[in-house]
Amino acid sequence: MSQRKKILYGLFGIIIGLCVGALFRNYRTLEIVSMCNSINSMKQKSALEIIGLHPSEMPDNSQHNLVFVGVMTAKEFLGSRAKAVYDTWGRNIPGRIAFFSSEESVADNLPLVALKGVDDRYPPQKKSFMMLHYMYEHYIDRFEWFARADDDVFIRTDKLELFLRSIDSSKPQFIGQAGRGNSEEFGLLSLEFDENFCMGGPGVIMSRETLRRVAPHIPTCLKNLYSTHEDVEVGRCVQKFAGIPCTWNYEMQSILHHNSSGSRAFSGNLKNKEVHSAITLHPVKKPAFMYRLHAYTLGLKAQELRQHSLLLHRDIAQMTSLLQIPKINKNLAPGVPIFPLDASSPDYLGDHNVLGSTPDLNRQRPSHLDEVIEWDFIAKSLYSGRHPNPKRRIESSLKEGLNDVVREIMEHINNFSRQRGRVIEFRELLYGYMRVNSLYGQDLILDLLLVYKKYRGKKMTVPVRRHLYIQRSFTDIRVREISDGVIPAHAVTLDRRLGLEGNVTVSWNSTTGLNRMRSFLNNGLQKLTDTFAINNLPQPEARKDRIVFVIPLAGRSETFMRFLRNFELVALQHDRRTDLLVSMYVDPSESPLIAGLLDKLGQRYPNNRINYLQLYGNFSRGVALDRAIKSPFCKQNDILFFIDVDMIFNQQTLDRIRANVIRNRQVYMPIVFSEYDPHPNPLGQSSQTKPITTEHLNRSHSSQDFTTSYSVTNYNGYFRQFGYGLAGIYKSDILRPDIGGFNTDINGWGLEDVKFLENIIAANLKRTSQRLLDVADGKIDPFQDHQNPTNQPQDPPIQQELVVFRAPDPSLVHIFHPIHCDRNLEDSQYKMCLGTKANTLGSFRSLESRFMQNRELLLYGKRRGKGIR
């Protein structure tokens, strides 16, 4: 019986195997038939149909027949590099493009030419020559220029068009980056002393006349090859039969740019001189970098178009002024509008009275002293008269902006350098002045060290200094009124920002337009809370993530009682999804009282987690927070908000934390409002010890309503933009290996928050640069589907960048308390403590008033000034 079963199972397996084999055979047959059909359809297409050129299109009757670009590729790169080329710059050629590959190559979505008798072996000598011969046979009279390119080159097509239209195409031209081989190849390329070749990587361009002279002799050149380099042999063929060498021009190194970094080329910062000035960029080995370069150059093009639009608006504004057309008049003549579409249309070109304002360093004319904007001095550091930190390092954003200005200025200076036979290079910013007017723009006065190089006639190199006066002008404020509930499709409205479109009806009235803006500008900081208060905005109904307030504590029981009262009213009674974790250093006199308060609070609110940790030793804020993070009282999906005992808050604070902390994406570090000393000591007198319980501690009284907004003005406090101690982050994010929590080697208060921020920024920079390098090295394919249907092991997913989001939060207020700076602190901590203490003395206005009213200080300052002079 068992033997019969084995036979039956064997027959059944054979039948199943035959069926599966037949299925795969039929599938392979269908695949081959499909490929043959594709090949036949390609063969049926004419040369003009492949590139989409109409037979009537010729250079003399079309602006789109300037250049034909032939891209050499291989069968294995048709779906990657070649596709990336065609998806990016290939569609914007001022002419046509075609991809040349081996005989059996097929690609339905590319203008592909499968060269007969050509394979994909390297070096591609035959492929290169046959591509040129194909261009000659089919397109010689239809284009002015012919370019040979690889599938790893990026071309700025707009720059290419400007460049080629400035050169006479009727003469024989052979344009490229000239080369004679490296030191190892010296004497092996069979080049005469006056011969060169155009290096193929960055691209080669030849005029129609050059191709006409060379193409008939391509069979002869193929039979007489002296090296394995196809670009060397093409150059030799051009030299022999067209009688011209590759362009001997130093500028070609920057016009047709080759990056020697290999596969890692263009994986770093793209904002540099090479990328901005080059026509071609080589090599771009990964398709992801091709798309990256394309996106970046589109941004540059958008900037150029925006600037050109502003220049046109300025011309229109100037002409309407000369024609004495009133500004309110939108017509040149009755029935003849200046612009065809009015402001109600999405395609409205803009108001020339607003966009056409002329840059002027004196656009703002102050009527009194308070309106004068002071200049900041730029040197190795940045010096500001009214900044809380008068001398500081130049921020990265300002440094990047200065680099942009200098680069644009140098490009403008060197626009006609080729015609003048000279070039001017930037060396150093010696010093400068800067001011920013939020209504008019940024004014700059820069002193630059330049180098003047003359390479035509009498050659010279001379260092020169130049003074630049620059205004990066803002346009005037533009307000578009939305009436009758008609909102343009492209408008970004409040409900769209909050994701409420279709669910919430927002009433738009006149207070949301010019009146509110004017009120805000006139009344200043006092109106900030009223204008942008969160409780006035419609809030989406969504599940509230749980927040855990983490507070480090050492003594200060009276202040802590005020905090607990605040927490109970806002978090426990109103919000109900906010917990508390106190990391408490044990103090025999105060710890039992604090522990008792927390136990009673936990009993009254059993649905909330009210916990505390008891720590021993010298106080360290970093250690206290680190222990709290790693404790079992916090879950992985909890939002941890690190807060100090001196803070007060309301429901808006909790709403902002939930809105601005995004898991795996964003950390929230609010800029809190800090009170000035309400009873400062007279200037010139030593500070006296003040009682810890000030008038503000009366807020712990049961009658205090913490749900109301705190009065934020310029006179009772300031926004502490250099404080990073308050932060919101998911526990799962802060425990990532690249973040690593808080530094536990710092004793006392201060500096641990700065180190925490530096860790996040350093991790982001490392992650971004490493990801680009991994893409360059082929370790990551950004286009690959991340799903893994097989059971093969996968590498751990790359953690996303944690963005640090900072914004002023008027609902978070640091109540003033006397600051004592211990001299036993480390030098950096001690200086930071003194700076914080100095900031609490009062506003610039109040300090100035107190100083001017103190006769002794005025006399002291006068004597001091004379002594210095």
URQUI-V804342 format. One record per backbone hydrogen bond with DSSP energy under -0.5 kcal/mol. CO is the residue of the C=O (numbers start at 0). NH is the residue of the N-H. Records with the same first field share a line. If there is no record, write none. Layout:
CO->NH / NH
This chain:
0->4
1->5
2->6
3->7
4->8
5->9
6->10
7->11
8->12
9->13
10->14
11->15
12->16
13->17
14->18
15->19
16->20
17->21
18->22
19->23
20->24
21->25
22->26
23->27
24->28
25->29
26->30
27->31
28->32
29->33
30->34
31->35
32->36
33->37
34->38
35->39
36->40
37->41
38->42
39->43
40->44
45->49
46->50
47->51 / 52
48->51
53->56
57->60 / 61
61->64
64->143
65->143 / 144
66->68 / 95
67->69 / 146
68->70 / 97
69->71 / 148
70->99
71->150
73->76
74->77
76->79 / 81 / 82
79->83
80->84
81->85
82->86
83->87
84->89
87->90
88->91
89->92
92->94
93->65 / 66
95->68
97->70
98->100 / 112
99->72
100->114
101->104
106->109
109->111
110->98
111->113
112->100 / 114
114->117
117->102
122->124
123->127
124->128
125->129
126->130
127->131
128->132
129->133
130->134
131->135
132->136
133->137
134->138
135->139
138->141 / 142
143->207
144->67
145->205
146->69 / 148
147->203
148->71
149->152
151->282 / 283
153->280
154->156
155->159
156->160
157->161
158->162
159->163
160->164
161->165
162->165
163->166
166->168
167->170
168->208
172->206
173->246
174->204
175->177
176->198
178->196
181->184
182->185
184->187 / 188
191->194
196->178 / 198
199->202
203->147
204->174
205->145
206->210
207->211
208->212
209->213
210->214
211->215
213->216
214->217
216->220
217->221
218->222
219->223
220->223
227->229
228->232
229->233
230->234
231->235
232->236
233->237
234->238
235->239
236->240
237->241 / 242 / 243
246->177 / 248
248->251
249->252
250->253 / 254
251->255
254->256 / 278 / 279
256->281
257->259
258->261
260->263
261->264
263->266
269->271
271->275
272->276
273->277
278->155
279->256
280->153
281->258
282->284
285->288 / 289
286->290
287->291
288->292
289->293
290->294
291->295
292->296
293->297
294->298
295->299
296->300
297->301
298->302
299->303
300->304
301->305
302->306
303->307
304->308
305->309
306->310
307->311
308->312
309->313
310->314
311->315
312->316
313->317
314->318
315->319
316->320
317->321
318->322
319->324
320->323
323->325
325->328
327->329
329->337
332->335
334->336
335->331 / 332
341->344
344->347
349->351
350->353 / 354
351->355
353->356 / 475
359->362
362->364
363->365
367->370
368->371
371->373
375->433
376->378 / 382
377->431
380->378
381->391
382->376
387->389
389->383 / 391
391->381
394->398
395->399
396->400
397->401
398->402
399->403
400->404
401->405
402->406
403->407
404->408
405->409
406->410
407->411
408->412
409->413
411->414
413->416
415->419
416->420 / 421
420->454 / 455
422->452
424->450
427->429 / 448
430->446
431->377
432->444
433->375
434->442
435->437
436->439 / 440
439->473
440->436
441->471
442->434
443->469
444->432
445->447 / 467
446->429 / 430
447->449 / 465
448->426 / 427
449->463
450->424 / 452
451->453 / 461
452->422 / 454
453->459
456->458
459->453
461->451
463->449
465->447
467->445 / 469
469->443
470->472
471->441
476->478
478->480
480->482
482->485
484->486
487->490
490->492
492->496
493->497
494->499 / 500
499->502 / 503
503->505
504->506
505->507
506->508
508->511
509->512 / 514 / 515
512->516
513->517
514->518
515->519
516->520
517->521
518->522
519->523
522->525
523->526
524->527 / 528
526->530
527->531
528->532
532->535
533->536
539->541
542->544
545->638
546->548 / 578
547->549 / 640
548->550 / 580
549->642
550->582
552->584
555->559
556->560
557->561
558->562
559->563
560->564
561->565
562->566
563->567
564->568
565->569
566->570 / 571
567->572
569->573 / 574
570->575
576->546
578->548
579->610
580->550 / 582
581->583 / 612
582->552
583->614
584->554
586->589 / 590
589->593
590->594
591->595
592->596
593->597
594->598
595->599
596->600
597->601
598->602
599->603
600->604
604->607
607->609
608->579 / 610
610->581
612->583 / 614
614->585
618->747
619->623
620->624
621->625
622->626
623->627
624->628
625->629
627->630
630->633
634->637
635->731
637->639 / 730
638->547 / 640
639->641 / 728
640->549 / 642
641->726
642->551
643->646
645->814
647->812
649->652 / 653
650->654
651->655
652->656
653->657
654->658
655->659
656->660
659->661
661->664 / 665
664->802
665->661
666->668 / 804
667->727
669->671
670->808
671->673 / 719
672->813
673->717
676->679
681->684
691->693
693->696
694->697
695->698
696->699
697->700
700->703
703->705
704->707
709->711
710->712
712->716
715->675
717->673 / 719
718->720
719->722
724->726
726->641
727->667
728->639
729->732 / 733
730->734
732->735
733->740
735->738 / 739
744->746
747->620
750->754
751->755
752->756
753->757
754->758
755->759
756->760
757->761
758->762
759->763
760->764
761->765
762->766
763->767
764->768
765->769
766->770
767->771
768->772
769->773
770->774
771->775
772->776
773->778 / 779
774->777
779->781
780->783
786->788
800->802
802->666 / 804
803->805
804->668
806->670
807->809
808->672 / 811
810->812
811->672
812->647 / 814
813->674
817->819
818->820
819->821
821->824
825->829
826->830
827->831
828->832
829->833
830->834
831->835
832->836
833->837
834->838
835->839
836->839
837->840
838->841
839->676
842->846
843->847
844->848
845->849
846->850
847->851
848->852
850->853
852->854
853->857
854->858
855->859
856->860
857->861
858->862
859->863
860->864
861->865
862->866
863->867
864->868
